[in-house]
Amino acid sequence: MTILLIEDEPLIARQLEKLVRQLEPGAVIHGPLASVQSICDYFKANQLEDRPAPDLVIADIQLADGVSFEAFRQVGLNAPVIFTTAYDEYAIRAFKLNSIDYLLKPIDPGDLQHALAKFHRWSLNGSSDFNDQFRHLLTHMATPSTLPQYKRRFTGHFLRQIVTLPQEEVAYFFRNELIYLHTVDGKKLITDYKTLDELDELIDPAHFFRANRQCIIHLDAVASYRPLDNSKLLVLLKKPNETLELLVSKEKAATFKHWMEG
């Protein structure tokens, strides 16, 4: 069996690969791939070299240059997928794309083992149980207690004090070795987060946007944006944070515009 891993956070990718090797010791593992472009390149190379598609794909949904759904549409993926992400909002789309299961991060080893067992049952019995899975998912998502609970307040270190701020006072988070929280009034706090991916699992995507690998911005902190010649977007923040100029990749440009429009 061949399993393709797709995950753009190196630490999470290593942990996922280790876990898959433990659960499926006989599998051949490809990847991990970290971008929409690398996914497209992988499947194009397979076609050119007449190599078979992977038997199973385990894929993060949100990647640095877009979402894996888009790559799968481009290459016409027909392999089953176990999706991983931090947000329930993608679940409906996931189950329309050959999805075996949908795991929320951080991935529980037992949940992944259960998903792999479902894949093996699917391989033996075909895909007739997808409709039942889909109805179960709709029921699961309709239960209020299962909806994602996003973080509304954040803490940081400022002048030897630990300060607590509501999300409305956060202008952006910036990674420069440490993860810094910049406030709407220009303060700079050191947070205890290790990576921006860790923050991605906590923040409300209606209010925050991962502009690039270094920065997550708050909607209300954005003053304006304009397209550049290379199809990227230049984002300018409101005072007193106007000195920070952010670039949004061309792959994320459409998603950013949609986010700005609500």
DOVEXLUM-984918 format. One line per field, with one value per residue (C-alpha): residue number from 0; y, x, z. Coordinates in Angstrom, 3 decimals, decimal comma. Each point is the difference from the previous one (the first is absolute). Example, Ala and Ser with C-alpha at 12.3 -4.5 7.8 and 13.67 -1.06 7.14 Angstrom:
BEGIN
resi	c(0_1)
Y	c(-4,500_3,440)
X	c(12,300_1,370)
Z	c(7,800_-0,660)
***
This chain:
BEGIN
resi	c(0_1_2_3_4_5_6_7_8_9_10_11_12_13_14_15_16_17_18_19_20_21_22_23_24_25_26_27_28_29_30_31_32_33_34_35_36_37_38_39_40_41_42_43_44_45_46_47_48_49_50_51_52_53_54_55_56_57_58_59_60_61_62_63_64_65_66_67_68_69_70_71_72_73_74_75_76_77_78_79_80_81_82_83_84_85_86_87_88_89_90_91_92_93_94_95_96_97_98_99_100_101_102_103_104_105_106_107_108_109_110_111_112_113_114_115_116_117_118_119_120_121_122_123_124_125_126_127_128_129_130_131_132_133_134_135_136_137_138_139_140_141_142_143_144_145_146_147_148_149_150_151_152_153_154_155_156_157_158_159_160_161_162_163_164_165_166_167_168_169_170_171_172_173_174_175_176_177_178_179_180_181_182_183_184_185_186_187_188_189_190_191_192_193_194_195_196_197_198_199_200_201_202_203_204_205_206_207_208_209_210_211_212_213_214_215_216_217_218_219_220_221_222_223_224_225_226_227_228_229_230_231_232_233_234_235_236_237_238_239_240_241_242_243_244_245_246_247_248_249_250_251_252_253_254_255_256_257_258_259_260_261)
Y	c(0,000_3,499_2,970_3,617_2,508_3,685_2,377_3,398_0,269_-1,912_-1,048_-1,245_-1,743_-1,903_-1,005_-1,117_-2,046_-1,696_-0,818_-1,392_-2,187_-1,392_-0,727_-1,197_-1,463_-1,656_3,160_1,950_3,666_2,838_3,633_1,855_2,638_3,531_2,019_-0,038_0,299_-2,971_-2,125_0,866_-0,690_-3,383_-1,248_1,395_-1,853_-3,171_0,308_0,741_-2,938_-2,252_-0,637_-1,032_2,492_-0,459_-2,374_2,554_3,706_1,576_3,724_3,218_2,348_3,384_0,319_2,924_0,814_-1,017_-2,976_-3,585_-0,256_2,193_-2,203_-3,125_1,574_0,964_-3,484_-1,879_-1,959_-3,346_-1,406_-0,019_2,745_0,436_3,754_1,776_3,591_2,248_1,150_-1,710_2,512_-2,124_-3,254_0,115_0,694_-2,723_-2,697_0,888_-0,949_-3,744_0,601_-3,011_2,127_3,505_0,468_3,170_1,061_-0,800_-3,502_-2,674_-3,308_-1,946_2,120_-0,544_-3,740_-0,042_1,938_-2,428_-2,902_1,684_0,276_-3,718_-0,812_2,386_-1,701_-3,346_1,105_2,975_3,473_-0,877_1,242_3,581_1,165_-1,308_1,763_3,215_-0,121_-0,719_3,002_2,307_-1,204_0,485_3,550_0,923_-0,665_3,345_-1,603_-1,219_3,386_1,440_2,150_2,739_1,893_3,455_1,245_-0,180_0,475_1,384_1,233_3,793_1,912_-3,008_-0,404_-2,512_1,944_-1,397_1,492_-0,583_-0,931_3,441_1,555_-2,280_1,560_-2,916_-2,859_-0,091_-2,751_1,027_-2,913_0,661_0,652_3,648_1,526_3,569_1,980_2,580_2,742_-1,012_-2,163_-3,077_-3,008_-3,311_-2,987_-3,570_-1,527_-2,079_0,312_1,875_-3,376_-0,406_3,321_-1,058_-2,660_2,575_3,120_0,794_0,030_2,560_2,525_-1,167_-0,830_-1,784_2,459_-1,913_-2,229_2,854_1,847_-0,389_3,205_1,127_1,187_3,318_0,815_0,121_3,522_-0,861_-2,324_0,208_-2,478_-0,145_-0,811_-3,570_-0,659_0,185_2,399_2,701_0,452_3,160_0,156_2,827_2,386_-0,451_-3,249_1,534_-0,576_-3,734_-0,861_-3,543_-2,029_-2,508_-2,593_-0,182_-3,421_1,515_3,272_-1,121_-1,532_3,218_2,123_-2,304_0,229_3,804_0,060_-2,216)
X	c(0,000_1,203_-0,991_0,564_0,389_-0,836_0,892_1,708_1,155_3,323_-0,414_-3,557_1,103_2,743_-2,399_-2,616_2,511_1,254_-3,549_-0,962_3,123_-0,962_-3,585_0,798_3,529_-0,318_-1,016_2,177_-0,245_0,376_0,445_-0,700_-1,034_-0,468_-1,779_-2,693_2,709_1,967_-3,169_-0,631_3,638_-0,113_-3,055_1,225_3,301_-1,929_-1,936_3,084_1,907_-3,081_0,159_-3,172_-1,803_0,387_-2,429_-0,787_0,619_0,227_-0,294_-0,030_-2,574_1,601_3,418_2,366_-1,142_-3,653_-2,193_0,614_-3,526_1,079_2,987_-2,154_-2,456_2,796_1,520_-3,312_0,830_-1,782_1,779_-1,730_1,028_0,245_-0,152_1,601_-0,568_-0,936_-3,369_-3,373_-0,953_1,723_-1,741_-2,771_2,477_2,283_-2,655_-0,701_3,565_0,317_0,450_0,420_0,080_0,515_2,329_0,295_3,457_1,825_-0,380_-0,786_1,824_-3,164_-2,009_2,565_0,052_-3,786_0,161_2,543_-2,225_-2,881_2,239_0,751_-3,715_-0,752_2,636_-1,672_-3,632_0,113_-1,359_-3,627_0,328_0,922_-3,641_-0,355_3,231_-1,263_-3,338_1,856_2,239_-2,984_-1,539_3,330_0,404_-3,576_0,719_0,939_2,488_2,087_0,397_3,533_0,673_2,403_2,270_-1,373_2,749_3,780_2,853_3,481_3,019_0,410_2,325_0,395_-3,764_-2,362_-2,675_-3,364_-1,638_-3,315_0,356_-1,302_3,225_2,253_1,302_2,164_2,253_3,507_2,614_3,631_1,570_-2,643_-3,708_-0,827_-3,426_-0,342_-2,909_-2,201_1,669_3,530_1,173_2,122_-0,481_1,870_-2,336_0,591_-1,056_2,623_-1,300_-2,624_-1,531_-0,741_-1,844_-1,836_-1,746_-1,280_-1,013_-3,312_0,511_-2,799_2,222_3,568_1,824_3,323_1,555_3,260_2,386_0,936_-3,202_-3,647_-2,032_-3,268_-2,737_-0,525_3,729_0,010_-0,032_0,201_1,523_0,986_0,994_3,599_1,270_0,858_-3,639_0,936_-1,761_1,639_-1,866_0,342_-1,063_-1,582_2,001_2,130_0,870_0,097_3,751_-0,599_-0,609_-1,249_0,085_-2,739_0,938_-1,894_-1,302_-1,575_-1,113_-3,531_-0,493_1,211_-2,428_-2,869_1,012_0,095_-3,488_-1,336)
Z	c(0,000_-0,866_2,176_-1,018_2,861_-0,470_2,854_-0,147_3,627_0,290_3,647_-0,526_-3,210_1,835_2,766_-2,515_-2,003_3,169_1,067_-3,413_-0,077_3,405_-1,057_-3,542_0,181_-3,421_-1,844_-2,411_0,960_-2,492_1,035_2,050_-2,555_1,295_-2,705_-2,667_-2,653_1,330_-0,038_-3,642_-0,871_1,760_-1,892_-3,325_0,478_0,810_-3,238_-2,102_1,461_-0,071_3,736_1,850_2,207_3,766_1,656_2,706_0,559_3,460_-0,617_1,944_-1,534_0,622_-1,638_-0,369_-3,547_0,124_0,877_-1,046_-1,452_-2,892_-0,836_0,089_-2,410_-2,361_-0,118_0,060_3,133_0,225_3,055_3,407_2,426_3,760_0,553_2,964_1,056_2,901_-1,332_-0,355_-2,717_-2,652_0,883_-2,590_-2,796_1,292_-0,189_-3,626_-0,908_0,580_3,715_2,276_3,144_1,318_2,976_2,034_1,169_2,166_-1,420_2,541_-0,754_0,754_-2,436_-2,742_0,687_-0,277_-3,289_-1,434_1,014_-1,842_-3,063_0,064_0,347_-2,871_-2,146_0,548_-0,246_-2,372_0,677_0,761_3,572_-0,990_0,143_3,543_0,993_-1,543_1,857_3,238_-0,624_-0,544_3,267_1,785_-1,283_0,917_3,681_1,635_2,384_-2,926_-1,682_0,182_3,039_-1,035_2,352_0,860_2,311_-0,318_2,452_-0,496_1,939_0,171_2,349_2,306_0,234_-1,545_-1,836_-1,104_-3,083_-1,761_-3,670_-0,996_1,333_-2,080_-3,227_-1,103_1,063_-1,450_0,047_0,368_1,888_2,687_-0,606_0,721_0,546_-1,275_1,381_-1,701_2,075_-1,015_2,897_-0,675_2,284_0,099_-0,049_1,125_-3,314_-1,777_-3,575_-1,982_-0,824_3,687_-0,116_-3,159_2,054_2,517_-1,917_-1,664_-3,800_-0,301_1,817_-0,705_-3,237_-0,491_-2,449_-0,379_1,940_2,325_0,711_1,052_-0,229_1,569_-2,335_1,784_-0,177_-3,812_-1,426_-3,704_-2,564_-3,622_-2,704_-1,201_-3,490_1,029_1,083_3,669_2,356_2,098_3,285_2,094_3,639_1,945_2,198_2,041_-1,818_-3,474_-0,349_-0,453_-3,653_-0,562_-3,185_-0,732_-2,629_-3,279_1,054_3,120_-1,603_-0,861_3,468_1,611_-2,029_0,924_3,667_-0,143_-1,492_2,765)
***
